[in-house]
Amino acid sequence: MEEERVCCVVSVSGPTDGPWSCSGVVLSRGPGLVLCQGAVFAPFLLDGPAAWAQPGAALLPAALQPCLRILVLQPPAGTRAPTLGLDAPAGGLQQHESRLLALVPCGAFQQALGRAFGPAEQWRFGGEAAEDDPRALHWFAWLRVPGLDTPGEGWTARASASCLRKGEGLLACGSPFGALCPDLFLNTLSRGVVSNLAGEENALILTDARCLPGTEGGGAFLPSPDGSRLVAVIAASFCWKGAEWVGLTLLCSLAAILRSSASVLGEAGVVVPPVPGRVAAVPAGGGQDPLGWVALVECGAAWGSGVLLAPRLLLTCRHVVEAGAPLRVTPAPGPGRAATSLNGHVVFTTEESSPFDVAVVELEESVPCFIPPCPADTFLPGEEVSVVGFGALGRACGPSVTVGVLSAVVAVAGRPVMLQTTCAVHGGSSGGPLVSSRSGRLLGIVASNTRDTGAGSTYPHLNFCIPITIVQPPIAHYRHTGDTAAFAGLNRAGEGVRAAWRLQRQPGPPSKL
């Protein structure tokens, strides 16, 4: 695959330190150029971590310790992966000596980071111990690699991040753990979608493609009918919000890096072809746009998500609106519709004793240009699904999209009462729509993810949704009659349903979840 030919491992060692390694991308073979994460050079900075804080200017090789050895590791030409075996060093990888052109900060990415990730929310990037210096996050390294020079070849196929849309498919490629066991881990692939976007021309991208430490510097590719195109570089494999791992990977737009690097590359005599604009993407299934159904629901200091079922009717979770404060609903912007906040009032919430965490909200004004969702009437375990909601950084950048599969359909007396998915779900996603990627139909609303109260860990990829078939009949009756008594049945669930939603069955040891 082209992604595996483009990606590589970069290893840096000094006379007394190293090697340190990360992933990288081969941007050109005429001349041979590799782009990788800047933080891999942190141990070799003469001024230490303070060098990352200098404004604007690039760091040239003189800012680092002398006599560094920089290697670019790739599989042999014409192969997709290194050969396993004990009779060849590093499993037969090609090793190319390289030299550093410069370490370059990406200003547009840095500004987007500051706006999207507020300090009050305690965002961290990297491993759980957060040993990486966050000041290095927007720095990238350019390497000149003569061994990659190939007559007749030029720049890797690229695309501008400005063309990306939330929910669009991406393929990430990097080497987990860098130069550790590359014969096992070199250039592994992970598929996901564009979860969210921020900054000038989408300089910052979040994806739910699952990446591991060491993949930083690897590539994110946009599939298209004429082949994948490199659109971004992996900046951080893990994102943490406080103590919560959010299950998303942070990317920096390649076009933004190239703009920030223009003067450095120009001084090195490198002519960068322009990045193409919109390319034809591989079409997704369904045909409906769930971003047009989702809304931010704010109730005092609490906030969450909701799904619009009609121009003035919204479904969300009881715990989102139970504060009893004035309600503000902000539908996601779309064609012919700006992000305007509307007043709303709760017409029904389930009782605390009900297993169904549901609230129904009437808006004081109609949402313009609204196309209602089509509710599903069947659920297929294993089918691809997506969740749309204002989790993670959604309040700053609008709703996020994550994908997974419908991992389980829990039924009582033949009636589905709970859906489980592997989509990454975060605080703020409650009440957001669960959608079939195949049909585009509304499957249900998100009720919760999973938290291990013993370890204090949250599992974003194990979550629970209320099937739309539970609420659709009373919603239809209410819209026809205006009588909230239509919802009374949601408070009279049987013991089997209550047991399913308690996450534990008695007798037996209590669940930690």
C-alpha positions as CSV (number, residue, x, y, z in Angstrom):
1,M,0.0,0.0,0.0
2,E,1.1,3.5,-0.7
3,E,0.8,4.5,2.9
4,E,3.4,2.0,4.0
5,R,5.8,3.2,1.3
6,V,5.5,6.8,2.4
7,C,6.0,6.1,6.2
8,C,9.2,5.3,8.0
9,V,10.9,5.4,11.4
10,V,13.4,8.1,12.5
11,S,16.1,7.3,15.0
12,V,18.3,9.9,16.6
13,S,21.3,9.2,18.8
14,G,24.2,11.3,20.2
15,P,27.7,10.3,21.5
16,T,26.3,9.7,25.0
17,D,22.5,9.6,24.6
18,G,19.9,7.7,22.7
19,P,18.7,6.3,20.5
20,W,15.3,8.1,20.6
21,S,12.9,7.4,17.9
22,C,9.5,8.2,16.3
23,S,7.6,7.7,13.1
24,G,8.1,9.9,10.0
25,V,6.8,10.5,6.5
26,V,8.7,10.5,3.2
27,L,7.4,13.7,1.6
28,S,9.8,13.7,-1.4
29,R,12.1,11.3,-3.3
30,G,13.4,14.0,-5.5
31,P,15.1,15.3,-3.4
32,G,14.8,12.8,-0.5
33,L,13.0,14.6,2.4
34,V,11.4,13.2,5.5
35,L,9.2,15.1,8.0
36,C,8.9,13.8,11.6
37,Q,8.0,14.9,15.1
38,G,10.2,17.6,16.5
39,A,10.1,16.3,20.1
40,V,12.4,13.3,19.2
41,F,15.3,15.9,19.2
42,A,14.4,17.3,22.7
43,P,17.2,15.4,24.5
44,F,19.8,17.0,22.3
45,L,18.8,20.7,22.5
46,L,21.7,22.8,23.8
47,D,19.3,25.2,25.6
48,G,17.1,22.4,26.9
49,P,13.3,22.5,26.9
50,A,13.3,26.4,26.9
51,A,14.2,26.2,23.2
52,W,10.7,25.2,22.4
53,A,9.3,28.4,23.9
54,Q,11.1,30.8,21.6
55,P,8.6,32.7,19.4
56,G,8.3,32.0,15.7
57,A,11.9,31.2,14.5
58,A,13.1,27.8,13.4
59,L,15.8,25.9,15.3
60,L,18.8,25.1,13.0
61,P,21.3,22.3,13.5
62,A,23.6,24.6,15.6
63,A,20.9,24.6,18.3
64,L,21.6,20.9,18.9
65,Q,24.5,18.9,20.2
66,P,27.1,18.0,17.6
67,C,27.7,14.6,16.1
68,L,24.2,13.4,16.1
69,R,23.5,10.3,14.1
70,I,20.0,10.4,12.4
71,L,18.8,7.3,10.7
72,V,15.6,6.8,8.5
73,L,14.4,3.2,8.6
74,Q,12.3,1.7,5.8
75,P,11.5,-1.7,4.4
76,P,13.5,-2.8,1.4
77,A,12.4,-1.3,-1.9
78,G,9.5,-3.2,-3.5
79,T,8.4,-4.8,-0.2
80,R,5.5,-3.8,2.1
81,A,7.1,-4.8,5.4
82,P,10.5,-6.0,6.7
83,T,11.4,-9.6,6.6
84,L,11.3,-11.4,9.9
85,G,14.4,-13.3,10.8
86,L,17.5,-13.5,13.1
87,D,20.1,-13.5,10.3
88,A,19.6,-9.8,9.3
89,P,19.9,-6.6,11.4
90,A,16.5,-5.0,12.2
91,G,14.8,-7.6,10.1
92,G,16.3,-6.5,6.8
93,L,15.4,-2.8,7.1
94,Q,17.1,-0.2,4.9
95,Q,18.9,2.4,7.0
96,H,19.5,5.8,5.4
97,E,21.9,8.3,7.0
98,S,20.2,11.7,7.3
99,R,20.9,15.3,8.3
100,L,18.7,17.8,10.0
101,L,17.7,20.8,8.0
102,A,15.7,22.5,10.7
103,L,13.1,22.2,13.5
104,V,10.1,24.3,12.6
105,P,7.1,25.4,14.7
106,C,3.7,25.3,13.1
107,G,2.1,28.6,14.2
108,A,-1.4,27.8,12.9
109,F,-1.4,24.5,14.7
110,Q,-0.2,26.2,17.9
111,Q,-3.0,28.8,17.8
112,A,-5.6,26.1,17.2
113,L,-4.3,24.2,20.2
114,G,-4.7,27.2,22.4
115,R,-8.2,27.9,21.3
116,A,-9.5,24.3,21.3
117,F,-7.9,23.0,24.5
118,G,-8.5,25.3,27.4
119,P,-6.1,25.1,30.3
120,A,-9.1,24.9,32.8
121,E,-9.9,21.4,31.3
122,Q,-6.4,20.1,32.0
123,W,-5.7,18.6,28.6
124,R,-2.6,16.5,28.2
125,F,-1.1,14.8,25.2
126,G,1.1,11.7,25.1
127,G,1.4,8.9,27.6
128,E,-0.4,8.7,30.8
129,A,2.6,10.0,32.8
130,A,2.6,13.1,30.6
131,E,6.4,13.2,30.4
132,D,6.4,14.9,27.0
133,D,6.8,18.7,27.1
134,P,3.6,20.2,25.7
135,R,5.7,23.1,24.3
136,A,7.1,20.7,21.7
137,L,3.8,19.6,20.4
138,H,3.7,22.0,17.4
139,W,7.3,21.5,16.4
140,F,8.3,19.3,13.4
141,A,11.7,18.3,12.0
142,W,12.8,18.3,8.3
143,L,15.4,15.8,7.3
144,R,17.5,15.6,4.1
145,V,17.9,11.9,3.2
146,P,20.2,11.4,0.1
147,G,19.6,7.7,0.2
148,L,16.0,8.3,-0.7
149,D,16.8,10.3,-3.9
150,T,15.1,8.5,-6.8
151,P,15.4,9.7,-10.4
152,G,12.0,10.5,-11.9
153,E,10.1,10.6,-8.6
154,G,8.8,13.7,-6.9
155,W,6.6,14.6,-4.0
156,T,4.2,12.3,-2.2
157,A,0.5,12.7,-3.2
158,R,-1.0,15.2,-0.8
159,A,-4.3,16.9,0.0
160,S,-5.2,20.1,1.9
161,A,-6.9,19.6,5.3
162,S,-9.2,22.5,4.4
163,C,-11.1,20.0,2.3
164,L,-11.9,17.7,5.2
165,R,-15.4,17.2,6.7
166,K,-16.3,15.7,10.0
167,G,-17.1,12.0,9.7
168,E,-14.9,11.6,6.6
169,G,-12.7,8.5,6.6
170,L,-9.0,8.6,7.4
171,L,-6.2,6.0,7.4
172,A,-3.4,6.5,9.9
173,C,0.0,4.9,9.4
174,G,2.9,4.9,11.9
175,S,5.2,2.6,13.8
176,P,4.2,1.9,17.5
177,F,7.2,2.2,19.8
178,G,9.3,3.8,17.1
179,A,12.5,1.8,16.4
180,L,11.6,-0.9,19.0
181,C,11.0,-4.2,17.1
182,P,10.3,-2.5,13.7
183,D,10.2,-6.0,12.1
184,L,6.9,-6.4,14.0
185,F,5.5,-2.9,14.2
186,L,6.8,-0.9,11.2
187,N,4.1,1.1,9.4
188,T,1.0,-0.4,11.0
189,L,-2.4,0.9,9.9
190,S,-5.5,2.2,11.7
191,R,-8.7,3.3,10.2
192,G,-11.0,6.0,11.6
193,V,-12.8,9.2,10.7
194,V,-12.3,12.9,11.1
195,S,-13.8,13.5,14.6
196,N,-13.3,17.3,14.8
197,L,-11.5,20.2,13.2
198,A,-10.1,23.5,14.4
199,G,-8.0,26.4,13.4
200,E,-7.1,28.2,10.1
201,E,-7.9,25.9,7.2
202,N,-8.4,23.0,9.7
203,A,-4.8,23.2,11.0
204,L,-5.8,20.9,13.9
205,I,-7.6,17.6,13.3
206,L,-8.8,15.0,15.8
207,T,-9.4,11.4,14.6
208,D,-10.7,8.3,16.3
209,A,-8.1,6.2,14.4
210,R,-6.3,4.4,17.3
211,C,-2.6,5.1,17.4
212,L,0.1,4.2,20.0
213,P,3.2,5.9,21.4
214,G,5.9,6.0,18.7
215,T,3.5,6.7,15.9
216,E,4.0,10.5,16.4
217,G,5.3,11.8,13.1
218,G,3.5,9.2,11.1
219,G,0.9,10.1,8.4
220,A,-2.8,10.4,8.1
221,F,-4.2,9.7,4.6
222,L,-7.4,10.7,2.9
223,P,-8.7,7.8,0.7
224,S,-9.8,8.8,-2.7
225,P,-10.6,6.9,-5.9
226,D,-7.2,7.6,-7.5
227,G,-5.2,6.6,-4.4
228,S,-4.6,7.8,-0.8
229,R,-3.3,11.3,-0.2
230,L,-1.3,12.5,2.8
231,V,-3.3,15.1,4.6
232,A,-1.8,15.4,8.1
233,V,0.9,14.3,10.5
234,I,0.3,12.5,13.8
235,A,1.2,15.0,16.6
236,A,0.1,13.0,19.7
237,S,-1.2,9.5,19.9
238,F,-3.0,9.9,23.2
239,C,-5.2,12.7,24.4
240,W,-6.2,13.1,28.1
241,K,-8.8,15.4,29.6
242,G,-7.9,15.5,33.3
243,A,-7.7,11.8,34.2
244,E,-9.9,10.7,31.3
245,W,-8.4,9.1,28.2
246,V,-10.6,10.3,25.4
247,G,-9.6,7.8,22.8
248,L,-8.7,10.3,20.1
249,T,-5.5,11.0,18.1
250,L,-4.3,14.6,17.5
251,L,-3.1,15.5,14.0
252,C,-1.5,18.6,12.4
253,S,-2.4,19.6,8.9
254,L,0.4,18.9,6.4
255,A,-0.5,22.1,4.5
256,A,-0.1,24.1,7.7
257,I,3.3,22.6,8.3
258,L,4.4,23.4,4.8
259,R,3.3,27.0,5.1
260,S,5.3,27.4,8.3
261,S,8.3,25.7,6.7
262,A,8.4,27.7,3.4
263,S,11.3,30.0,4.3
264,V,13.4,27.1,5.8
265,L,12.9,24.9,2.7
266,G,13.4,27.8,0.4
267,E,16.8,28.5,1.9
268,A,17.7,24.8,1.5
269,G,16.8,25.1,-2.2
270,V,13.7,22.9,-2.0
271,V,10.8,23.9,-4.2
272,V,7.5,22.7,-2.7
273,P,4.7,22.1,-5.2
274,P,1.3,23.5,-4.1
275,V,-0.9,21.2,-2.1
276,P,-4.0,20.3,-4.2
277,G,-7.4,21.4,-2.9
278,R,-10.4,19.3,-2.7
279,V,-10.0,15.7,-4.0
280,A,-12.8,13.3,-4.7
281,A,-13.4,11.4,-1.4
282,V,-14.5,7.8,-1.2
283,P,-18.3,8.2,-0.6
284,A,-19.8,7.1,2.7
285,G,-23.0,5.2,3.0
286,G,-26.4,6.4,4.3
287,G,-27.0,9.6,2.5
288,Q,-28.2,11.5,5.6
289,D,-26.2,13.9,7.7
290,P,-26.4,13.3,11.4
291,L,-24.6,16.6,12.0
292,G,-27.9,18.3,11.1
293,W,-29.7,16.5,13.9
294,V,-27.4,17.1,16.9
295,A,-27.6,20.1,19.2
296,L,-25.7,21.4,22.2
297,V,-27.9,21.4,25.3
298,E,-27.0,23.8,28.2
299,C,-28.8,23.8,31.5
300,G,-27.0,26.0,34.0
301,A,-23.4,24.8,34.4
302,A,-24.3,21.4,33.0
303,W,-24.2,20.6,29.3
304,G,-24.6,17.7,27.0
305,S,-26.0,16.7,23.6
306,G,-29.4,16.2,22.1
307,V,-31.0,14.9,18.9
308,L,-33.6,16.9,17.1
309,L,-36.6,14.8,16.0
310,A,-38.6,17.7,14.6
311,P,-38.1,21.4,14.0
312,R,-39.2,22.2,17.6
313,L,-38.7,18.9,19.4
314,L,-35.5,17.5,20.9
315,L,-34.6,14.3,22.7
316,T,-31.8,14.2,25.3
317,C,-30.9,12.5,28.6
318,R,-32.5,13.3,31.9
319,H,-29.2,13.9,33.7
320,V,-28.3,16.6,31.1
321,V,-31.3,18.8,32.1
322,E,-32.1,17.8,35.7
323,A,-30.5,20.9,37.2
324,G,-33.7,22.7,36.4
325,A,-32.0,25.9,35.2
326,P,-33.0,27.8,32.1
327,L,-32.4,25.7,29.0
328,R,-30.5,26.8,25.9
329,V,-30.3,24.6,22.8
330,T,-27.8,25.3,20.0
331,P,-28.3,23.2,16.9
332,A,-25.1,22.5,15.0
333,P,-24.7,24.9,12.0
334,G,-25.4,23.6,8.6
335,P,-26.5,24.7,5.1
336,G,-28.8,27.6,5.5
337,R,-28.5,27.6,9.3
338,A,-26.2,29.4,11.6
339,A,-25.3,28.3,15.1
340,T,-28.0,30.1,16.9
341,S,-29.1,29.4,20.5
342,L,-32.8,28.8,21.2
343,N,-34.7,28.7,24.4
344,G,-36.3,25.5,25.3
345,H,-38.4,24.0,28.1
346,V,-38.6,20.4,29.4
347,V,-41.9,18.8,28.8
348,F,-41.0,15.4,30.2
349,T,-38.3,13.6,32.1
350,T,-38.2,10.0,33.3
351,E,-38.2,9.4,37.0
352,E,-35.0,8.7,38.8
353,S,-36.2,5.1,39.3
354,S,-36.7,4.6,35.6
355,P,-33.8,2.7,33.8
356,F,-34.3,5.0,30.8
357,D,-32.4,8.2,31.1
358,V,-34.6,10.3,28.9
359,A,-35.9,13.9,28.6
360,V,-38.0,15.6,25.9
361,V,-37.6,19.3,25.2
362,E,-39.8,21.7,23.2
363,L,-38.1,24.7,21.6
364,E,-39.7,28.1,21.5
365,E,-38.7,28.5,17.9
366,S,-38.4,26.2,15.0
367,V,-34.9,25.1,13.7
368,P,-34.7,26.4,10.1
369,C,-33.9,24.1,7.2
370,F,-34.3,21.0,9.4
371,I,-34.5,17.5,7.8
372,P,-35.7,15.0,10.4
373,P,-33.9,11.7,11.0
374,C,-35.4,8.4,9.9
375,P,-35.7,6.1,13.0
376,A,-34.5,2.5,12.7
377,D,-36.7,-0.4,13.5
378,T,-34.1,-3.1,13.5
379,F,-30.6,-3.4,15.0
380,L,-27.8,-5.5,13.5
381,P,-25.0,-6.5,15.9
382,G,-21.6,-5.9,14.2
383,E,-22.8,-3.2,11.8
384,E,-20.7,0.0,11.6
385,V,-22.2,2.9,13.6
386,S,-21.3,6.5,14.5
387,V,-21.9,8.7,17.5
388,V,-22.3,12.5,17.1
389,G,-22.1,14.7,20.2
390,F,-20.5,17.5,22.0
391,G,-18.1,15.4,24.0
392,A,-14.4,16.1,24.5
393,L,-13.7,19.5,22.9
394,G,-17.2,19.8,21.3
395,R,-18.2,23.0,23.1
396,A,-15.2,24.8,21.5
397,C,-15.3,23.3,18.0
398,G,-18.8,21.9,17.5
399,P,-19.9,18.3,17.6
400,S,-17.5,15.5,17.2
401,V,-18.0,12.3,15.2
402,T,-16.6,8.8,16.2
403,V,-17.2,5.5,14.6
404,G,-17.3,1.9,15.8
405,V,-19.5,-1.1,15.7
406,L,-22.8,-2.1,17.3
407,S,-21.2,-4.5,19.7
408,A,-24.3,-5.8,21.4
409,V,-28.1,-5.6,21.4
410,V,-29.5,-6.4,24.8
411,A,-33.1,-7.6,24.6
412,V,-35.7,-8.4,27.2
413,A,-38.6,-10.6,26.1
414,G,-37.5,-10.1,22.5
415,R,-37.5,-6.3,22.8
416,P,-34.2,-4.4,22.4
417,V,-33.7,-2.3,25.6
418,M,-30.0,-1.4,25.4
419,L,-27.4,-1.0,22.6
420,Q,-23.7,-1.2,23.2
421,T,-21.1,0.3,20.9
422,T,-17.3,0.6,20.5
423,C,-17.5,4.3,19.4
424,A,-15.3,6.6,21.5
425,V,-17.8,8.4,23.8
426,H,-16.9,11.2,26.2
427,G,-18.4,13.4,28.8
428,G,-20.8,15.8,27.0
429,S,-21.9,13.1,24.4
430,S,-24.9,12.1,26.5
431,G,-28.1,12.5,24.5
432,G,-26.3,12.6,21.1
433,P,-27.5,10.4,18.2
434,L,-26.3,6.9,17.5
435,V,-26.5,6.4,13.7
436,S,-26.2,3.4,11.4
437,S,-23.3,4.1,8.9
438,R,-25.0,1.7,6.5
439,S,-28.5,3.1,6.3
440,G,-28.1,6.5,7.9
441,R,-31.0,5.8,10.2
442,L,-31.2,6.9,13.9
443,L,-30.6,3.9,16.1
444,G,-30.8,5.6,19.5
445,I,-29.3,8.1,21.9
446,V,-26.1,7.9,24.0
447,A,-26.8,7.4,27.7
448,S,-23.3,6.8,29.2
449,N,-19.8,5.4,28.7
450,T,-18.2,3.1,31.3
451,R,-16.2,4.0,34.4
452,D,-14.2,1.7,36.6
453,T,-14.9,3.2,40.0
454,G,-12.1,1.1,41.6
455,A,-9.3,2.3,39.3
456,G,-10.9,5.6,38.5
457,S,-10.6,4.9,34.7
458,T,-13.0,5.7,32.0
459,Y,-13.5,3.4,29.0
460,P,-14.7,5.5,26.1
461,H,-15.0,2.5,23.8
462,L,-17.6,0.7,25.9
463,N,-20.8,2.7,26.1
464,F,-24.6,2.3,26.3
465,C,-27.4,3.7,24.2
466,I,-31.2,3.8,24.5
467,P,-32.8,2.3,21.4
468,I,-34.9,4.7,19.4
469,T,-37.6,2.0,19.3
470,I,-38.1,2.6,23.1
471,V,-39.0,6.3,22.7
472,Q,-40.3,6.5,19.1
473,P,-43.9,5.3,19.9
474,P,-44.5,7.7,22.8
475,I,-42.9,10.6,20.8
476,A,-45.2,9.9,17.9
477,H,-48.2,9.9,20.2
478,Y,-47.1,13.1,21.9
479,R,-46.6,14.9,18.6
480,H,-50.2,13.8,17.6
481,T,-52.0,14.7,20.8
482,G,-49.7,17.0,22.8
483,D,-50.4,14.8,25.9
484,T,-47.3,14.1,28.0
485,A,-49.1,11.1,29.4
486,A,-47.8,9.3,26.3
487,F,-44.5,9.0,28.0
488,A,-45.8,7.3,31.2
489,G,-44.8,3.9,30.0
490,L,-41.1,4.8,30.2
491,N,-41.4,4.9,34.0
492,R,-43.0,1.5,34.2
493,A,-40.2,-0.7,32.9
494,G,-40.2,-4.3,34.1
495,E,-37.6,-5.8,36.4
496,G,-35.7,-7.4,33.5
497,V,-35.1,-4.0,31.9
498,R,-34.1,-2.5,35.2
499,A,-31.6,-5.3,35.7
500,A,-30.1,-4.8,32.3
501,W,-29.4,-1.1,33.0
502,R,-28.1,-1.6,36.5
503,L,-24.9,-3.3,35.0
504,Q,-25.1,-5.9,37.8
505,R,-27.4,-8.7,38.8
506,Q,-28.0,-9.8,42.4
507,P,-27.0,-11.9,44.1
508,G,-23.3,-11.8,43.4
509,P,-20.3,-9.6,43.9
510,P,-21.1,-5.9,43.2
511,S,-19.9,-4.5,39.9
512,K,-17.3,-1.7,39.8
513,L,-18.9,-0.2,36.8
